[in-house]
Amino acid sequence: MTRVLSAVAWPYTNGPRHIGHVAGFGVPSDVFSRYMRMAGHDVLMVSGTDEHGTPILVLADNEGVPARELVDKYNQVIVDDLCGLGLSYDLFTRTTTGNHYSVVQEMFETCRRNGYMVEETTKTAISPSTGRTLPDRYIEGKCPICGYAEARGDQCDNCGNQLDATDLIDPRSKINGETPEFRDTQHWFLDLPALADALGEWLDQREATGLWRPNVIRFSQNILKEIRPRAMTRDIDWGIPVPGWEDQPTKRLYVWFDAVIGYLSASIEWARRLAETEGTSPDKWREWWNDADAESYYFMGKDNIVFHSQIWPAELLAYNGAGDKGGEPGTFGVLNLPTEVVSSEFLTFGDSQFSTSRGNVIYVGDFLARYGADALRYYICAAGPETSDAAFTWADFVTRNNSELVAGWGNLVNRTATMIAKSFGEIPTAGPLEEVDEKVLTAVREGFATVGDLIEKHRLRAAIAEAMRVVGEVNKYLTVTEPYKMKDESQRERLGTVLHVAAQCVSDCNTLLSPFLPHAANQVHATLGGEGVFMPMPRIEQVQELEPDNGAGHTSYSIITGEYATTPAWESRPILVGAKVGKPTPVFTKLDPSIIEEELSR
């Protein structure tokens, strides 16, 4: 058994999440986490909503509400959607908690004490019309490196390089188009050059494993070549107060400094809450963060690679005192760096990017309401943006749903259960096995090694294709043996044997598909007479704030959590002879092609 931290990107609370978001961070992380639990590992899956930063203030102004009211509203929407999708978080929390504030401030103070936070005078952008600070993300101009016309003040999305707003050619405000004024201000900078050697050594070690996706490791090493100090504070009044600058209410820690620390703070919050309910140690989180043998996998879209392969590892190295300036770790001890940064490319909406402002968007909640969670999960796994951008179309979704989920897997479950219900009413006893029976049982059992290995390597498209290939072998078995033609009493023993073998294969295929399709897995389990829940599901709880006096402002909030100890093992388990099997209901719904035009008209 290995302890595995599944660190899932934190969705931003500036609106509901669309299916492109969960294709990057949500479904891949859950399939991996569910499989690793089944394989016997001790998994801690954490995340939450990212709620600070200027975009929240801009949106709150537009909606005429306080920032806290805005993030409270969208936090609940996101919690509902992700739980409905079946993402098996041990804890999904938020960055506006007292616990998170404490952990972030401890990280900052230790990094500063070790010499990796440097105070410098820099230029900050001011809106001439309002007098308010204009954050880097809201300044646009020509990239001085590649010439891209719509580079942001913090990063060029075209070449991936980090920028300062002062670097841009012809900068302009994305809010109202005016030219910003730049004034001197004091900020704390993370001394990335002092951490560059340690970062480079860590990346070389990661490359040597051969496990990282080539695009991720290459990008991470390339941005290391242009490394420079990066501001970790902002002129803004919404966010975590800067230790030592409490008398300056318009100075806050940079949202990306605090957001990545959420992986650690969520782990600590999980341990503290578990200690309250089960009497375990509040330091249980250390088993995933201080034990050098523990592994950690970070899931996100490609636009967030820089923060997970450079900024977060740099913060960890600075906290550990592992850069050029040395130093000593703080109260959290020596913290583990990521084992792997698992970044997906973008899921596009046809030929266009998903865009809320342009109406090119399919919200998770709307999709779940109309088509269910597993239809979306299947599509993302089978056709998602694993190593290259992938285009979602309604036509492709309908085709895959009908020809693969319904006609392939759903049909196998339905025809097997229907024949058993009609002929026996329960799982029959198997008689002597023939070669055709042994062959299909072997083919299915071999799927555990092949599918499991692919999931562990984050190759979900290949993994689900292999699982569906195995399903196809079982469908062929029923076509070859033709149990539906065995009507004579003299054929009853053989009929029972074929249907027993088919039920065993369906049960094993259900296990193979359960990390991808957990909702359907529970339905298939019940269809074959299984009792209880096969794949544990997440739940939403309302919890009390752990540190109500630490400035976050909550008294209670919603979390996603769950009990996953009953997760089944990743192995074949004998079907239970005599288990009652009634007439089944379809596991998946066949979609009428007319929905393609209906959805496009929305």
PLY file of the C-alpha trace (Angstrom):
ply
format ascii 1.0
element vertex 602
property float x
property float y
property float z
element edge 601
property int vertex1
property int vertex2
end_header
0.00 0.00 0.00
1.18 3.48 -0.88
-0.27 6.72 0.43
-1.43 8.75 -2.54
-2.37 12.43 -2.47
-4.77 13.26 -5.28
-4.48 17.05 -5.48
-7.23 18.41 -7.72
-7.20 21.94 -9.19
-9.36 24.47 -7.37
-12.26 25.80 -9.51
-12.62 29.57 -9.39
-15.83 30.99 -7.93
-16.62 33.49 -10.66
-19.49 31.39 -12.00
-20.68 27.84 -12.64
-18.12 25.46 -14.13
-18.53 24.24 -17.69
-17.72 20.78 -19.04
-14.33 21.96 -20.34
-13.27 22.65 -16.77
-14.17 19.22 -15.40
-12.56 17.54 -18.42
-9.26 18.96 -17.21
-9.33 18.57 -13.45
-12.47 16.71 -12.36
-13.09 13.43 -14.14
-9.42 12.41 -14.69
-8.62 12.90 -11.01
-11.66 10.94 -9.87
-11.05 7.96 -12.17
-7.45 7.81 -10.93
-8.42 8.19 -7.26
-11.16 5.57 -7.41
-8.85 3.11 -9.16
-5.99 3.68 -6.70
-8.35 2.99 -3.78
-9.47 -0.22 -5.53
-5.82 -1.19 -6.05
-5.29 -1.02 -2.29
-3.68 2.39 -1.85
-4.57 4.91 0.87
-5.84 7.87 -1.15
-6.45 11.40 0.10
-8.32 13.42 -2.54
-8.60 17.14 -1.74
-9.58 20.40 -3.37
-11.98 23.32 -2.94
-13.13 26.57 -4.47
-10.58 29.32 -5.15
-12.26 32.53 -3.97
-9.80 35.44 -3.83
-8.42 37.81 -6.44
-9.55 40.79 -8.45
-11.83 38.93 -10.90
-14.13 38.29 -7.94
-14.23 42.00 -7.11
-14.89 42.99 -10.72
-17.74 40.49 -11.03
-19.17 41.44 -7.63
-19.22 45.08 -8.72
-20.98 44.13 -11.93
-23.62 42.17 -10.01
-23.94 44.83 -7.31
-23.15 42.48 -4.41
-20.31 42.16 -1.87
-17.49 39.80 -2.86
-18.34 37.39 -0.03
-21.94 37.08 -1.17
-20.77 36.35 -4.71
-18.33 33.58 -3.72
-20.87 32.05 -1.33
-23.36 31.78 -4.19
-21.00 30.19 -6.69
-19.31 27.98 -4.12
-22.65 26.28 -3.52
-23.30 25.89 -7.25
-19.89 24.30 -7.79
-20.24 22.01 -4.75
-23.61 20.77 -6.02
-22.27 20.16 -9.54
-19.09 18.33 -8.53
-20.90 16.14 -6.04
-23.51 15.37 -8.70
-20.73 14.37 -11.06
-19.64 11.83 -8.45
-16.18 13.23 -7.69
-15.05 11.27 -4.63
-13.35 13.98 -2.58
-12.24 13.23 0.95
-12.56 16.97 1.40
-13.66 19.68 -1.00
-13.49 22.94 0.94
-12.78 26.60 0.08
-10.00 29.18 0.39
-12.09 31.57 2.51
-11.69 29.56 5.72
-9.84 30.39 8.90
-7.82 27.18 8.61
-6.66 28.14 5.11
-5.73 31.65 6.26
-3.57 30.18 9.06
-1.78 27.69 6.81
-1.09 30.28 4.10
0.29 32.81 6.57
2.55 30.17 8.13
3.86 29.28 4.66
4.51 32.95 3.86
6.25 33.73 7.14
8.54 30.70 6.90
9.46 31.43 3.28
10.26 35.00 4.30
12.22 33.90 7.36
14.29 31.60 5.15
15.11 34.57 2.89
13.04 33.68 -0.15
10.62 36.60 0.14
12.25 39.86 -0.92
10.61 43.28 -0.49
10.92 45.44 -3.59
9.50 48.62 -5.06
7.62 47.93 -8.25
5.14 49.57 -10.56
1.44 48.93 -10.09
-1.25 49.77 -12.62
-3.95 52.24 -11.64
-7.19 52.92 -13.48
-7.17 56.68 -14.27
-10.97 56.86 -14.18
-11.56 55.05 -10.88
-8.27 55.35 -9.01
-8.43 51.61 -8.21
-5.62 49.14 -8.70
-5.82 47.37 -12.03
-4.56 43.80 -11.62
-2.22 42.19 -14.12
-4.90 39.85 -15.47
-7.02 42.85 -16.47
-4.30 44.48 -18.51
-3.86 43.37 -22.09
-1.29 44.27 -24.71
1.28 42.97 -27.17
3.67 40.33 -25.83
7.26 41.64 -25.97
8.55 38.08 -26.53
6.34 36.54 -29.22
4.27 39.51 -30.40
0.90 38.01 -29.46
-1.61 40.88 -29.48
-3.72 39.76 -26.49
-1.11 38.87 -23.87
-2.12 39.45 -20.25
-0.18 41.42 -17.69
0.83 38.27 -15.81
1.32 35.74 -18.61
1.20 35.32 -22.36
-1.18 32.49 -23.21
0.43 32.15 -26.62
4.07 31.52 -25.63
3.46 30.68 -21.96
6.02 33.15 -20.58
5.46 34.98 -17.32
5.15 38.74 -17.75
4.71 41.92 -15.81
2.15 44.44 -16.95
4.95 46.95 -17.51
6.45 44.58 -20.10
3.44 44.81 -22.41
3.56 46.91 -25.54
0.61 49.32 -25.75
-1.08 48.10 -22.52
-4.81 48.71 -22.07
-7.46 47.90 -19.50
-9.62 44.89 -20.38
-12.40 46.46 -18.30
-12.84 49.76 -20.15
-10.02 49.98 -22.70
-8.21 52.91 -21.08
-4.42 53.11 -20.78
-3.35 52.38 -17.18
-1.07 54.61 -15.13
1.88 52.91 -13.40
2.85 54.05 -9.89
5.48 52.89 -7.40
4.35 50.47 -4.66
5.97 47.98 -2.24
5.50 44.22 -2.64
6.97 40.94 -1.46
8.55 38.88 -4.25
9.26 35.15 -4.21
12.96 34.90 -5.06
12.60 32.30 -7.81
16.21 32.68 -9.06
17.44 31.56 -5.62
15.31 28.44 -6.05
16.10 27.83 -9.74
18.85 25.23 -9.19
16.69 23.24 -6.79
13.73 23.48 -9.17
15.86 22.36 -12.09
17.23 19.39 -10.18
13.71 18.35 -9.16
12.43 18.64 -12.74
15.38 16.60 -14.04
14.52 13.89 -11.51
10.91 13.94 -12.62
11.93 13.73 -16.30
14.15 10.73 -15.52
11.14 8.77 -14.29
9.64 8.90 -17.78
6.18 9.25 -16.23
5.37 12.90 -16.93
3.53 13.76 -20.12
6.12 15.15 -22.56
4.28 18.44 -23.08
4.20 19.09 -19.33
7.87 18.36 -18.60
9.10 20.28 -21.65
7.01 23.34 -20.84
8.13 23.24 -17.20
11.81 23.09 -18.12
11.48 25.82 -20.74
9.94 28.39 -18.39
12.77 27.70 -15.95
15.18 29.31 -18.42
13.55 32.75 -18.02
12.95 32.57 -14.26
12.83 35.78 -12.25
11.36 37.03 -8.94
7.58 37.09 -8.90
5.35 39.32 -6.76
3.43 37.39 -4.12
1.37 40.33 -2.82
-1.15 42.59 -4.50
-2.75 46.01 -4.03
-6.26 44.76 -3.32
-8.61 44.62 -0.32
-10.01 41.12 -0.95
-7.79 38.24 0.08
-5.57 36.97 2.88
-3.82 39.70 4.94
-0.03 39.91 4.55
1.79 39.04 7.82
3.52 42.21 9.02
1.36 44.44 6.84
-1.82 44.15 8.88
-1.95 47.94 9.07
-2.25 48.11 5.27
-5.78 46.84 4.49
-5.29 47.28 0.74
-2.38 44.82 0.64
-3.19 41.12 0.29
-1.38 37.94 -0.64
-1.50 37.08 -4.34
-4.41 34.74 -5.07
-2.13 32.21 -6.77
0.23 32.18 -3.79
-2.64 31.19 -1.54
-4.60 28.96 -3.96
-1.89 26.33 -4.47
-1.35 26.16 -0.71
-4.95 24.93 -0.61
-3.75 21.38 -1.27
-1.92 21.46 2.05
-4.54 23.43 3.98
-7.35 21.13 2.76
-5.33 18.10 3.92
-4.88 19.72 7.33
-8.57 20.63 7.54
-9.52 17.05 6.61
-7.33 15.70 9.43
-8.71 18.19 11.94
-12.31 17.32 11.08
-11.58 13.58 11.15
-10.03 14.00 14.60
-13.25 15.63 15.82
-15.50 12.83 14.54
-13.33 9.72 14.86
-10.73 10.62 17.46
-7.78 10.24 15.07
-4.69 12.44 15.24
-5.16 15.98 13.88
-1.69 15.48 12.39
-2.80 12.55 10.23
-2.26 14.74 7.14
1.49 14.37 7.71
1.32 10.78 6.41
0.79 12.24 2.92
3.00 15.34 3.24
6.01 14.43 5.40
6.52 10.77 4.48
9.02 10.68 1.60
7.49 7.41 0.33
4.06 8.99 -0.18
3.11 10.00 -3.72
1.25 13.09 -4.92
-0.50 13.71 -8.22
-1.75 17.15 -9.26
-4.59 17.39 -11.81
-5.38 20.49 -13.89
-5.76 22.02 -17.33
-2.69 23.13 -19.27
-3.21 26.83 -18.46
-2.24 26.09 -14.85
0.98 24.13 -15.44
3.25 27.04 -14.48
1.69 27.33 -11.04
2.06 23.62 -10.30
5.44 22.87 -11.84
7.14 26.12 -10.83
5.35 28.38 -8.32
4.04 25.68 -5.94
7.26 23.59 -5.97
9.20 26.82 -5.42
7.03 27.68 -2.41
7.59 24.18 -1.02
11.35 24.37 -1.56
11.46 27.81 0.06
9.44 26.55 3.03
11.72 23.52 3.37
14.82 25.74 3.21
16.04 23.83 0.16
17.13 26.70 -2.12
20.42 28.57 -2.50
19.82 30.53 0.71
19.26 27.45 2.88
16.90 27.74 5.80
14.80 25.56 8.09
11.28 24.22 7.60
8.49 25.60 9.74
5.97 23.80 11.92
4.68 21.72 8.99
8.07 20.01 8.60
9.71 19.05 5.31
6.89 18.97 2.74
6.80 16.64 -0.27
7.05 18.04 -3.78
4.69 16.72 -6.48
5.32 13.24 -7.81
3.61 14.17 -11.06
1.82 17.16 -12.55
-0.98 15.59 -14.63
-2.09 18.29 -17.01
-4.75 17.86 -19.68
-5.09 19.99 -22.79
-8.28 21.94 -23.58
-11.73 20.58 -24.41
-13.09 22.96 -27.02
-16.67 23.60 -28.10
-16.39 22.47 -31.70
-13.78 24.71 -33.32
-14.07 27.41 -30.63
-12.94 27.78 -27.05
-15.61 27.50 -24.38
-16.59 31.09 -23.61
-19.28 32.22 -21.20
-19.25 35.77 -22.57
-19.79 34.58 -26.17
-22.39 31.99 -25.22
-20.14 29.08 -26.20
-20.67 27.20 -22.97
-22.23 24.02 -21.59
-22.52 24.21 -17.82
-21.95 21.06 -15.79
-25.23 21.44 -13.91
-27.26 21.73 -17.12
-25.54 18.71 -18.63
-26.13 16.57 -15.54
-29.80 17.54 -15.40
-30.42 16.52 -19.01
-28.12 13.55 -19.58
-26.75 12.31 -16.25
-23.27 12.12 -14.78
-21.94 8.94 -16.33
-22.77 9.97 -19.90
-20.51 13.00 -19.39
-17.85 11.01 -17.54
-17.76 8.45 -20.35
-17.40 11.08 -23.05
-14.57 12.86 -21.22
-12.68 9.60 -20.68
-13.22 8.28 -24.19
-12.75 11.49 -26.18
-11.28 14.02 -23.76
-8.24 16.32 -24.10
-5.69 13.97 -22.59
-2.55 14.92 -24.55
-3.98 17.26 -27.19
-6.95 19.60 -27.51
-10.19 17.75 -28.19
-13.39 19.14 -29.70
-16.73 18.42 -28.07
-19.69 18.27 -30.46
-23.24 17.27 -29.69
-23.23 14.91 -32.66
-20.19 13.06 -31.35
-21.68 12.91 -27.86
-24.95 11.39 -29.13
-23.09 8.88 -31.30
-20.81 7.71 -28.50
-23.65 7.54 -26.01
-25.87 5.48 -28.31
-23.34 3.25 -30.08
-20.92 2.63 -27.21
-22.64 3.10 -23.86
-26.14 1.99 -24.82
-25.51 -0.52 -27.63
-22.31 -1.88 -26.10
-22.19 -1.94 -22.31
-25.84 -1.19 -21.54
-27.04 -3.81 -24.01
-24.77 -6.48 -22.50
-26.08 -5.81 -19.00
-29.69 -5.73 -20.14
-29.64 -8.86 -22.31
-27.78 -10.88 -19.67
-30.07 -9.86 -16.82
-33.20 -10.30 -18.97
-32.29 -13.88 -19.91
-31.43 -14.80 -16.31
-34.65 -13.25 -14.99
-36.77 -15.02 -17.57
-35.15 -18.46 -17.30
-34.09 -18.67 -13.63
-34.99 -15.57 -11.64
-31.61 -15.83 -9.94
-27.95 -16.38 -10.75
-27.82 -20.02 -11.90
-25.24 -22.64 -10.98
-22.56 -23.36 -13.56
-22.10 -26.84 -14.92
-18.93 -28.10 -16.66
-17.14 -25.27 -18.49
-16.34 -25.58 -22.17
-13.40 -23.99 -23.97
-15.50 -21.02 -25.12
-16.48 -20.35 -21.51
-12.91 -20.53 -20.23
-11.70 -18.30 -23.02
-14.09 -15.44 -22.30
-13.54 -15.66 -18.53
-9.78 -15.44 -19.09
-10.13 -12.50 -21.47
-12.17 -10.55 -18.93
-9.86 -11.31 -16.00
-6.83 -10.25 -18.03
-8.50 -6.87 -18.34
-7.72 -6.05 -14.72
-3.98 -5.86 -15.42
-4.23 -4.00 -18.73
-6.92 -1.47 -17.77
-5.42 -0.88 -14.32
-1.95 -0.22 -15.74
-3.34 2.33 -18.19
-5.31 4.19 -15.50
-2.27 4.31 -13.26
-0.34 5.94 -16.12
-3.18 8.47 -16.66
-4.00 7.05 -20.10
-7.74 7.13 -19.64
-8.69 7.09 -23.32
-6.75 3.86 -23.85
-7.99 2.45 -20.53
-11.69 2.89 -21.24
-11.20 1.69 -24.82
-9.62 -1.49 -23.46
-12.46 -1.97 -20.97
-15.01 -1.56 -23.76
-13.04 -4.00 -25.93
-13.45 -6.55 -23.14
-17.19 -5.77 -23.07
-17.21 -6.52 -26.78
-15.65 -9.93 -26.14
-18.50 -10.81 -23.78
-21.09 -9.65 -26.31
-19.40 -11.92 -28.88
-19.58 -14.80 -26.38
-23.37 -14.45 -26.13
-23.65 -14.24 -29.92
-21.59 -17.43 -30.34
-23.23 -19.49 -27.56
-26.79 -18.33 -28.35
-28.34 -18.98 -24.92
-31.62 -17.43 -26.13
-32.07 -20.49 -28.38
-31.67 -23.03 -25.55
-35.32 -23.81 -24.87
-35.30 -27.60 -24.36
-35.11 -29.05 -20.87
-32.13 -31.10 -22.06
-30.24 -27.83 -22.62
-31.07 -26.32 -19.23
-27.77 -27.18 -17.56
-25.86 -25.69 -20.48
-28.12 -22.62 -20.43
-27.42 -22.17 -16.74
-23.69 -22.47 -17.37
-23.65 -19.90 -20.18
-25.73 -17.42 -18.20
-23.61 -17.96 -15.08
-20.48 -17.26 -17.15
-22.14 -14.22 -18.72
-23.15 -12.91 -15.29
-19.60 -13.42 -14.01
-18.22 -11.53 -17.00
-20.72 -8.69 -16.59
-19.83 -8.44 -12.91
-16.12 -8.24 -13.72
-16.68 -5.76 -16.54
-18.66 -3.66 -14.08
-15.63 -3.60 -11.81
-13.38 -2.62 -14.73
-15.71 0.25 -15.65
-16.59 1.38 -12.13
-13.86 4.07 -11.78
-15.18 5.64 -14.99
-18.91 5.04 -14.43
-19.54 4.84 -10.66
-23.27 5.64 -10.81
-23.90 2.94 -13.40
-21.70 0.54 -11.43
-24.10 0.71 -8.51
-27.08 0.10 -10.81
-25.41 -2.88 -12.54
-24.45 -4.32 -9.15
-28.09 -4.16 -8.03
-29.32 -5.57 -11.36
-27.29 -8.75 -10.78
-28.70 -9.17 -7.29
-25.91 -7.41 -5.42
-26.66 -5.86 -2.05
-25.50 -2.51 -0.73
-23.54 0.20 -2.56
-20.81 -1.07 -4.87
-18.96 2.22 -5.48
-19.19 4.69 -2.57
-20.37 8.13 -3.57
-19.57 11.60 -2.22
-21.99 13.64 -0.12
-22.44 17.29 0.83
-22.22 18.30 4.48
-22.69 21.63 6.24
-19.81 22.13 8.68
-18.83 24.70 11.27
-15.88 27.00 10.71
-12.82 25.65 12.58
-11.27 29.08 13.19
-14.11 31.62 13.20
-11.93 34.40 14.62
-9.22 34.25 11.96
-10.70 36.78 9.55
-12.28 34.54 6.94
-15.78 35.59 7.96
-17.66 32.26 7.87
-19.60 30.53 10.60
-20.47 27.48 8.48
-20.15 26.30 4.89
-20.71 23.32 2.62
-18.07 20.69 1.93
-17.94 17.55 -0.19
-16.73 14.48 1.65
-17.40 10.74 1.75
-16.67 7.35 3.26
-14.73 5.26 0.79
-13.45 2.40 2.96
-15.91 -0.03 1.35
-14.52 0.58 -2.13
-14.25 -2.87 -3.80
-10.88 -4.38 -4.64
-9.57 -4.24 -8.21
-10.10 -7.93 -8.90
-12.56 -10.54 -10.10
-15.01 -11.65 -7.42
-17.20 -14.74 -7.78
-20.80 -14.04 -8.70
-23.22 -15.16 -5.96
-25.27 -18.18 -7.05
-28.90 -17.75 -6.02
-28.83 -13.95 -5.98
-32.22 -12.74 -7.20
-32.34 -11.16 -10.65
-35.49 -9.43 -11.81
-36.44 -7.78 -15.07
-33.85 -5.01 -15.54
-34.34 -1.36 -16.34
-31.98 0.25 -18.88
-28.70 1.43 -17.38
-28.24 4.16 -20.00
-30.69 6.22 -22.05
-30.61 6.18 -25.83
-30.68 9.75 -27.13
-32.77 10.89 -30.05
-30.61 12.62 -32.69
-33.02 15.56 -32.54
-31.30 16.73 -29.35
-28.34 17.84 -31.46
-30.35 20.68 -33.00
-32.09 21.35 -29.69
-28.77 21.83 -27.93
-27.28 23.96 -30.70
-30.35 26.19 -30.59
-29.77 26.85 -26.87
0 1
1 2
2 3
3 4
4 5
5 6
6 7
7 8
8 9
9 10
10 11
11 12
12 13
13 14
14 15
15 16
16 17
17 18
18 19
19 20
20 21
21 22
22 23
23 24
24 25
25 26
26 27
27 28
28 29
29 30
30 31
31 32
32 33
33 34
34 35
35 36
36 37
37 38
38 39
39 40
40 41
41 42
42 43
43 44
44 45
45 46
46 47
47 48
48 49
49 50
50 51
51 52
52 53
53 54
54 55
55 56
56 57
57 58
58 59
59 60
60 61
61 62
62 63
63 64
64 65
65 66
66 67
67 68
68 69
69 70
70 71
71 72
72 73
73 74
74 75
75 76
76 77
77 78
78 79
79 80
80 81
81 82
82 83
83 84
84 85
85 86
86 87
87 88
88 89
89 90
90 91
91 92
92 93
93 94
94 95
95 96
96 97
97 98
98 99
99 100
100 101
101 102
102 103
103 104
104 105
105 106
106 107
107 108
108 109
109 110
110 111
111 112
112 113
113 114
114 115
115 116
116 117
117 118
118 119
119 120
120 121
121 122
122 123
123 124
124 125
125 126
126 127
127 128
128 129
129 130
130 131
131 132
132 133
133 134
134 135
135 136
136 137
137 138
138 139
139 140
140 141
141 142
142 143
143 144
144 145
145 146
146 147
147 148
148 149
149 150
150 151
151 152
152 153
153 154
154 155
155 156
156 157
157 158
158 159
159 160
160 161
161 162
162 163
163 164
164 165
165 166
166 167
167 168
168 169
169 170
170 171
171 172
172 173
173 174
174 175
175 176
176 177
177 178
178 179
179 180
180 181
181 182
182 183
183 184
184 185
185 186
186 187
187 188
188 189
189 190
190 191
191 192
192 193
193 194
194 195
195 196
196 197
197 198
198 199
199 200
200 201
201 202
202 203
203 204
204 205
205 206
206 207
207 208
208 209
209 210
210 211
211 212
212 213
213 214
214 215
215 216
216 217
217 218
218 219
219 220
220 221
221 222
222 223
223 224
224 225
225 226
226 227
227 228
228 229
229 230
230 231
231 232
232 233
233 234
234 235
235 236
236 237
237 238
238 239
239 240
240 241
241 242
242 243
243 244
244 245
245 246
246 247
247 248
248 249
249 250
250 251
251 252
252 253
253 254
254 255
255 256
256 257
257 258
258 259
259 260
260 261
261 262
262 263
263 264
264 265
265 266
266 267
267 268
268 269
269 270
270 271
271 272
272 273
273 274
274 275
275 276
276 277
277 278
278 279
279 280
280 281
281 282
282 283
283 284
284 285
285 286
286 287
287 288
288 289
289 290
290 291
291 292
292 293
293 294
294 295
295 296
296 297
297 298
298 299
299 300
300 301
301 302
302 303
303 304
304 305
305 306
306 307
307 308
308 309
309 310
310 311
311 312
312 313
313 314
314 315
315 316
316 317
317 318
318 319
319 320
320 321
321 322
322 323
323 324
324 325
325 326
326 327
327 328
328 329
329 330
330 331
331 332
332 333
333 334
334 335
335 336
336 337
337 338
338 339
339 340
340 341
341 342
342 343
343 344
344 345
345 346
346 347
347 348
348 349
349 350
350 351
351 352
352 353
353 354
354 355
355 356
356 357
357 358
358 359
359 360
360 361
361 362
362 363
363 364
364 365
365 366
366 367
367 368
368 369
369 370
370 371
371 372
372 373
373 374
374 375
375 376
376 377
377 378
378 379
379 380
380 381
381 382
382 383
383 384
384 385
385 386
386 387
387 388
388 389
389 390
390 391
391 392
392 393
393 394
394 395
395 396
396 397
397 398
398 399
399 400
400 401
401 402
402 403
403 404
404 405
405 406
406 407
407 408
408 409
409 410
410 411
411 412
412 413
413 414
414 415
415 416
416 417
417 418
418 419
419 420
420 421
421 422
422 423
423 424
424 425
425 426
426 427
427 428
428 429
429 430
430 431
431 432
432 433
433 434
434 435
435 436
436 437
437 438
438 439
439 440
440 441
441 442
442 443
443 444
444 445
445 446
446 447
447 448
448 449
449 450
450 451
451 452
452 453
453 454
454 455
455 456
456 457
457 458
458 459
459 460
460 461
461 462
462 463
463 464
464 465
465 466
466 467
467 468
468 469
469 470
470 471
471 472
472 473
473 474
474 475
475 476
476 477
477 478
478 479
479 480
480 481
481 482
482 483
483 484
484 485
485 486
486 487
487 488
488 489
489 490
490 491
491 492
492 493
493 494
494 495
495 496
496 497
497 498
498 499
499 500
500 501
501 502
502 503
503 504
504 505
505 506
506 507
507 508
508 509
509 510
510 511
511 512
512 513
513 514
514 515
515 516
516 517
517 518
518 519
519 520
520 521
521 522
522 523
523 524
524 525
525 526
526 527
527 528
528 529
529 530
530 531
531 532
532 533
533 534
534 535
535 536
536 537
537 538
538 539
539 540
540 541
541 542
542 543
543 544
544 545
545 546
546 547
547 548
548 549
549 550
550 551
551 552
552 553
553 554
554 555
555 556
556 557
557 558
558 559
559 560
560 561
561 562
562 563
563 564
564 565
565 566
566 567
567 568
568 569
569 570
570 571
571 572
572 573
573 574
574 575
575 576
576 577
577 578
578 579
579 580
580 581
581 582
582 583
583 584
584 585
585 586
586 587
587 588
588 589
589 590
590 591
591 592
592 593
593 594
594 595
595 596
596 597
597 598
598 599
599 600
600 601
